[in-house]
Amino acid sequence: MAARVPTLVIVGRPNVGKSTLFNRIAGKRIAVVEDTPGVTRDRLYAEFEHDGRRMRLVDTGGILFGDDDPLVEQIRVQAEVAMAEADVILFMVDADEGLNPADYDLAERLRGIRQPVYVVATKSDNPDRDAQAQEFYALGFHEVFTVSGIHGRGVKDLLDRVAEGFPKSGEEAAEEEELKLAIIGRPNVGKSSMVNALTGEQRVIVSDIPGTTRDAVDTVINWKGQKIRLIDTAGIRRRGKIQGSIEYYMVHRAETAIQRADCALLVIDGREGLTDGDKRVAKSCHDLGKPLVIAVNKWDEVEPPTGDLGRNTPQKKDFKRLLQNDLPEMGYAIVMFTSAKESSGLEGVIKAVKRAVENGSFRVSTGALNRIVQDAVFDKPLTRKGRPLKVYYCTQPQTSPPTFVLFCNDADLVHFSYIRYIDNVLRKNFPLEGTPSRVVPRSSKGKYDR
């Protein structure tokens, strides 16, 4: 088990530059930055190293008090949960704008907590701004740091002060291996509810408003001894429907999340059935070669709750048949039925994810692979353009996804339907459920080229 990583939490009213500083410290553009209040809604996590010390940074949505908007209330709750996890709080204020009544409201809330609080005056791009920032001592905290998140000015001094007393990275135990799971799908199908159900807490904001989640949000859980990193993504929309830069970055974050995940969990709405958007999302995962589990969510609203969502019923069989017909290329995906709202079917989902990841790493012995392929070619010979296909040798050069190369007399003879036939034969003989696979024909001069 790894030693506990110290956590820095960034808080402040909306649009003071929290996400800009977060991206600067993290060293990459994780948080969406837009000159629009309220762009960051959920907590965002990133780990970074400074002066040999490893730390975790948390960005939160802008905090306002006295606002009756339920979404603003949820953002405030998210920030307060983050502060409860903090070792240090970075209280962000705007040096360009100066003191604001909302700053006093938040300062009053922060004064009673036990963690150290550092006031960070952002947008301090020059010495004049540094001088203006001295007014923030009126908030009642001991230290005020002036920084520019855009230019990096003053960030090192801030981190030097914050890191004092934290352990060096070499003093920590090696970190245990984790399974990375990207939770993907169209907007408003229940992805964030799924994360909250798996964590057992309100970790991600849930709203009936499509697009509430805008960033890819990491949450680490321990599921029966297995460390799992849940990556909740903004709902993927068709590129032609994207409006503005925020929507563009939502799509980009989702695709990036799939790339860095070990497996994708595609959440679809069981009430609506499969849509074109679901197919596009599934294809994105397939093209990247990632294992895929499909969670048919809100199933308690399709069938009366029975207490066992794993039990096969005629309606579930019909839905699976629909998926098979509409997603023939993704017939390998494991389909599970869930209700995130009722926290039902989740254990089956995690078991399916583990099985899909394990199968994605499966390697076939060369002898067994060649016996199966040769028998398949013998059972269903292929002749095209007056020439018979001859397969001399088969090998598996890689896993994740499992890839099989057929060395043959002429790769151009191999029609895609025959590739699908060989793939189906391999799936009947080897544990490949949940993972895509690749069958690649390659021309060879009468024998396997060594």
C-alpha positions in Angstrom: 0.0 0.0 0.0 1.2 3.5 -0.8 1.7 6.1 1.8 -1.0 8.7 2.0 -0.4 11.5 -0.5 -0.9 15.0 0.9 -3.9 16.8 -0.7 -4.1 20.4 -1.7 -7.6 21.7 -2.3 -8.3 24.9 -4.4 -11.4 26.8 -3.3 -12.8 30.2 -4.2 -15.8 32.0 -5.7 -16.5 31.5 -9.4 -14.2 32.7 -12.1 -11.2 33.8 -10.0 -8.7 31.5 -11.9 -8.9 28.3 -10.0 -8.8 26.0 -13.0 -6.0 28.0 -14.6 -3.8 27.5 -11.5 -4.9 23.8 -11.3 -3.7 23.2 -14.9 -0.5 25.1 -14.3 0.5 23.0 -11.2 -0.7 19.8 -12.8 1.4 20.5 -15.8 -1.3 19.7 -18.4 -4.7 21.0 -19.4 -7.0 18.8 -17.3 -9.7 21.3 -16.2 -11.7 23.1 -18.8 -10.8 26.8 -18.7 -13.4 29.3 -20.0 -14.2 32.9 -19.1 -17.6 31.8 -17.9 -18.5 31.4 -14.2 -19.4 27.9 -13.2 -17.5 25.9 -15.8 -15.9 23.6 -13.2 -18.7 21.8 -11.4 -17.2 18.5 -10.1 -14.1 18.0 -8.1 -11.0 17.3 -10.4 -8.0 15.4 -9.1 -4.4 15.4 -10.4 -1.1 14.2 -8.8 2.1 16.1 -9.3 5.6 16.3 -7.8 7.4 19.4 -6.5 10.9 19.4 -5.0 10.8 15.6 -4.6 7.4 15.6 -2.9 4.4 13.9 -4.4 1.1 15.7 -3.8 -2.5 15.5 -4.9 -4.3 18.7 -6.2 -8.1 19.1 -6.2 -10.0 21.7 -8.2 -13.5 22.6 -7.0 -16.4 24.6 -8.5 -16.9 28.2 -7.6 -18.5 28.6 -4.2 -21.4 31.1 -3.6 -23.5 31.4 -0.5 -27.1 32.5 -0.4 -27.9 31.2 -3.9 -31.0 29.0 -4.1 -30.1 27.4 -7.4 -29.9 23.6 -6.7 -26.9 23.1 -9.0 -25.0 25.9 -7.1 -25.9 24.1 -3.9 -24.4 20.9 -5.1 -21.2 22.6 -6.2 -21.0 24.1 -2.7 -21.4 20.6 -1.2 -18.7 19.2 -3.6 -16.3 21.8 -2.4 -17.0 21.2 1.3 -16.5 17.5 0.8 -13.1 18.2 -0.9 -12.1 20.5 2.0 -12.8 17.7 4.4 -10.2 15.6 2.6 -7.6 18.4 2.5 -4.2 18.8 4.2 -3.9 22.3 2.9 -6.5 24.7 1.4 -5.6 27.3 -1.3 -8.1 30.1 -0.9 -8.2 31.8 -4.3 -9.0 35.5 -4.7 -8.8 37.8 -7.7 -6.0 40.5 -7.5 -7.3 42.3 -10.5 -10.9 42.6 -9.2 -10.0 43.1 -5.5 -12.0 42.2 -2.5 -15.5 40.9 -3.1 -18.3 40.3 -0.6 -18.3 36.6 -1.6 -14.6 36.4 -0.5 -15.6 37.5 3.0 -18.4 34.9 3.1 -16.0 32.1 2.2 -13.3 33.4 4.6 -15.9 33.2 7.4 -16.6 29.5 6.5 -12.8 28.7 6.3 -11.8 30.3 9.6 -13.2 27.5 11.7 -11.4 24.6 10.0 -8.3 22.9 11.3 -6.3 22.7 8.0 -3.8 25.5 7.1 -5.4 28.1 4.7 -3.2 30.1 2.3 -4.8 33.0 0.5 -3.7 33.0 -3.2 -4.2 36.2 -5.1 -4.4 35.1 -8.8 -3.9 37.3 -11.9 -0.9 39.0 -10.2 0.9 39.6 -13.4 3.1 42.5 -12.3 4.4 44.3 -9.1 1.5 46.7 -9.1 -0.9 43.8 -8.7 1.3 42.5 -5.9 0.8 45.7 -4.1 -2.9 45.7 -4.6 -3.1 42.1 -3.3 -2.0 43.3 0.2 -5.7 44.2 0.8 -6.5 40.5 1.1 -4.9 40.4 4.5 -8.2 41.9 5.6 -9.7 38.4 5.3 -7.8 37.5 8.5 -5.3 34.8 7.3 -1.6 34.9 8.0 -0.2 34.6 4.5 -1.1 36.0 1.1 0.7 34.7 -2.0 0.6 36.5 -5.3 0.6 34.3 -8.4 -0.2 34.2 -12.1 -1.7 30.9 -13.2 -1.3 31.9 -16.9 2.4 32.9 -16.7 3.4 30.7 -13.7 4.6 33.8 -11.8 4.9 33.1 -8.0 3.7 29.5 -8.3 7.1 28.0 -7.2 7.2 30.1 -4.1 3.7 29.1 -3.2 4.5 25.4 -3.6 7.8 25.7 -1.7 5.8 27.0 1.3 3.0 24.5 1.0 5.4 21.5 0.6 7.3 22.2 3.9 6.9 19.2 6.1 5.4 16.9 3.5 7.4 13.6 3.0 9.8 13.2 0.0 8.6 10.8 -2.7 11.4 8.3 -1.8 10.0 7.9 1.7 6.7 6.5 0.4 5.9 2.9 -0.2 5.5 1.7 -3.8 1.9 2.3 -5.0 -0.3 -0.7 -5.7 -1.5 -1.4 -9.2 -4.9 0.0 -10.1 -7.5 -0.8 -12.7 -8.5 2.3 -14.7 -12.2 2.3 -15.8 -13.6 5.0 -18.1 -17.3 5.5 -17.6 -18.6 6.7 -21.0 -21.9 7.4 -22.7 -24.3 10.0 -24.0 -25.3 13.0 -21.8 -27.8 12.3 -19.0 -27.8 8.4 -19.1 -26.7 8.1 -15.4 -22.9 8.0 -15.6 -22.4 10.3 -12.6 -25.0 8.4 -10.7 -23.0 5.2 -11.4 -19.8 6.8 -10.0 -21.7 7.9 -6.9 -23.2 4.4 -6.4 -19.8 2.8 -6.7 -18.1 5.2 -4.3 -21.0 5.2 -1.8 -20.9 9.0 -1.6 -22.0 12.0 -3.6 -18.7 12.3 -5.3 -20.0 13.7 -8.6 -22.8 16.2 -9.2 -26.0 14.6 -10.5 -28.6 16.6 -12.4 -31.3 16.1 -14.9 -29.7 18.8 -17.0 -27.7 17.1 -19.9 -24.0 18.0 -19.9 -23.7 18.7 -16.1 -20.3 16.8 -16.1 -17.9 18.7 -18.3 -14.5 17.3 -17.3 -13.1 13.8 -17.0 -13.2 13.3 -13.3 -11.0 10.7 -11.5 -12.2 8.9 -8.4 -10.2 6.1 -6.7 -12.1 3.4 -4.8 -11.2 0.2 -3.1 -13.6 -2.5 -4.3 -13.0 -5.7 -2.2 -9.3 -5.2 -2.1 -9.0 -4.0 -5.8 -7.9 -0.4 -6.3 -10.1 1.0 -9.2 -9.8 4.5 -10.7 -13.1 5.6 -12.0 -12.9 8.2 -14.8 -16.3 9.8 -15.2 -16.5 11.6 -18.5 -18.6 14.3 -20.1 -21.3 12.9 -22.3 -20.0 12.3 -25.8 -22.0 14.1 -28.5 -21.7 13.9 -32.3 -19.0 16.4 -33.4 -21.5 18.2 -35.8 -23.6 19.0 -32.7 -20.8 20.5 -30.7 -21.4 24.1 -29.8 -18.6 26.3 -28.5 -15.2 25.5 -27.0 -16.6 24.0 -23.8 -18.4 21.3 -25.8 -15.3 20.7 -27.8 -13.2 20.0 -24.7 -15.9 17.7 -23.3 -15.6 15.4 -26.3 -11.8 15.6 -26.2 -11.7 14.8 -22.5 -13.9 11.7 -23.0 -11.8 10.4 -25.8 -8.6 10.9 -23.8 -10.2 9.1 -20.9 -10.9 6.1 -23.0 -7.3 6.1 -24.3 -5.8 6.0 -20.8 -8.3 3.5 -19.4 -7.9 -0.3 -19.1 -11.6 -0.8 -19.9 -14.6 1.3 -20.8 -18.0 1.0 -19.2 -20.6 2.3 -21.7 -23.7 3.4 -19.8 -27.0 3.4 -21.8 -30.5 4.3 -20.8 -32.6 1.1 -20.6 -35.8 3.1 -21.1 -34.7 4.6 -24.4 -32.9 1.6 -25.8 -30.0 1.8 -28.1 -29.5 5.1 -29.9 -27.2 6.4 -32.7 -25.3 8.2 -30.0 -24.7 4.9 -28.1 -23.4 3.3 -31.3 -21.0 6.2 -31.9 -19.6 5.9 -28.4 -19.2 2.2 -28.6 -17.4 2.5 -31.9 -15.0 5.0 -30.4 -14.0 2.5 -27.8 -13.8 -0.4 -30.3 -11.5 1.6 -32.6 -9.1 2.3 -29.6 -9.0 -1.5 -28.9 -10.3 -1.2 -25.3 -12.3 -3.9 -23.5 -16.0 -3.0 -23.2 -18.7 -3.6 -20.7 -22.2 -2.2 -21.4 -24.3 -1.2 -18.4 -28.0 -1.0 -19.3 -28.9 1.6 -16.6 -32.3 2.5 -15.2 -33.5 -1.0 -15.7 -35.7 -0.8 -12.6 -37.9 1.5 -14.6 -38.2 -1.0 -17.4 -39.0 -4.1 -15.3 -40.4 -4.2 -11.8 -37.5 -4.5 -9.3 -37.0 -8.2 -8.4 -33.9 -7.8 -6.1 -31.8 -9.7 -8.7 -30.9 -7.7 -11.8 -28.6 -10.6 -12.8 -31.5 -13.0 -13.4 -32.2 -13.5 -17.1 -35.7 -12.5 -18.2 -37.4 -12.4 -21.7 -37.0 -8.6 -21.7 -33.3 -8.8 -21.0 -32.9 -11.4 -23.7 -34.7 -9.2 -26.2 -32.5 -6.2 -25.3 -29.3 -8.3 -25.7 -30.6 -9.4 -29.1 -31.2 -5.8 -30.1 -27.6 -4.9 -29.0 -26.2 -7.9 -31.0 -28.1 -6.8 -34.1 -27.3 -3.1 -33.9 -23.6 -3.5 -32.8 -22.4 -6.6 -34.6 -18.8 -5.6 -34.4 -19.1 -5.2 -30.6 -20.8 -8.6 -30.0 -17.9 -9.4 -27.6 -19.1 -6.7 -25.1 -20.4 -8.0 -21.8 -23.9 -6.7 -21.1 -25.1 -6.0 -17.5 -28.3 -4.6 -16.3 -28.2 -2.0 -13.5 -29.9 0.7 -11.5 -27.4 3.2 -10.3 -30.2 5.0 -8.4 -30.9 1.8 -6.4 -27.3 0.7 -6.3 -28.3 -2.6 -8.0 -26.3 -4.8 -10.3 -23.0 -3.0 -9.5 -21.1 -6.0 -8.2 -21.8 -7.8 -11.4 -20.6 -4.8 -13.4 -17.2 -4.8 -11.6 -16.8 -8.5 -12.0 -17.5 -8.1 -15.7 -15.0 -5.3 -16.0 -12.3 -7.4 -14.3 -13.1 -10.4 -16.6 -12.9 -8.1 -19.7 -9.5 -6.7 -18.7 -8.1 -10.1 -17.9 -9.3 -11.4 -21.3 -7.8 -8.5 -23.0 -4.4 -9.6 -21.7 -4.9 -13.3 -22.7 -2.2 -14.9 -24.7 -2.7 -18.1 -26.7 0.1 -20.7 -27.0 1.4 -20.8 -30.5 0.8 -24.6 -30.9 -2.9 -24.3 -29.8 -3.5 -21.2 -31.9 -2.2 -22.9 -35.1 -4.2 -26.1 -34.5 -7.4 -24.1 -34.1 -6.7 -21.9 -37.2 -5.7 -24.8 -39.4 -8.9 -26.7 -38.5 -11.0 -23.6 -39.2 -9.4 -23.2 -42.7 -9.9 -26.9 -43.4 -13.6 -26.8 -42.3 -14.3 -23.7 -44.4 -11.7 -23.3 -47.3 -11.6 -20.1 -49.1 -11.1 -19.6 -52.9 -11.2 -16.2 -54.5 -10.2 -15.1 -58.0 -9.6 -18.7 -58.9 -7.0 -19.1 -56.2 -7.2 -21.0 -52.9 -6.2 -19.4 -49.7 -3.3 -21.1 -47.9 -2.6 -20.2 -44.3 1.0 -21.3 -43.4 1.3 -20.1 -39.9 -0.4 -18.0 -37.2 1.0 -16.1 -34.3 -0.1 -13.7 -31.6 2.4 -10.8 -31.5 0.5 -8.7 -28.9 -2.3 -8.4 -26.3 -4.5 -5.5 -25.3 -6.2 -6.1 -27.7 -5.3 -9.7 -28.6 -3.9 -9.6 -32.1 -3.5 -12.6 -34.4 -1.4 -12.5 -37.6 -2.2 -15.1 -40.4 0.8 -15.7 -42.7 -0.7 -16.8 -46.0 0.0 -17.1 -49.7 -1.9 -13.9 -50.5 -3.4 -11.5 -48.0 -5.6 -9.9 -50.7 -7.6 -13.1 -50.9 -8.8 -12.7 -47.4 -12.3 -11.1 -47.4 -13.4 -9.2 -44.3 -16.2 -11.8 -43.8 -13.5 -14.6 -43.6 -11.6 -12.5 -41.0 -14.8 -12.4 -39.0 -15.2 -16.2 -39.4 -11.7 -16.8 -38.0 -12.3 -14.3 -35.2 -15.5 -16.1 -34.2 -13.7 -19.5 -34.2 -11.0 -18.0 -31.9 -13.7 -16.6 -29.6 -15.3 -20.0 -29.3 -12.1 -21.6 -28.2 -10.4 -19.0 -26.1 -11.6 -16.6 -23.3 -12.0 -13.4 -25.3 -15.3 -12.2 -23.9 -15.4 -8.4 -23.3 -12.3 -7.6 -25.4 -11.9 -6.6 -29.0 -9.5 -8.7 -31.0 -7.7 -8.2 -34.3 -7.1 -10.8 -37.1 -4.5 -9.5 -39.6 -3.7 -11.4 -42.8 -0.1 -11.1 -44.1 1.4 -12.4 -47.3 4.3 -14.8 -47.0 6.5 -16.6 -49.4 5.2 -20.1 -49.0 6.2 -20.4 -45.3 6.4 -18.3 -42.2 9.2 -15.7 -42.6 11.5 -16.0 -39.6 
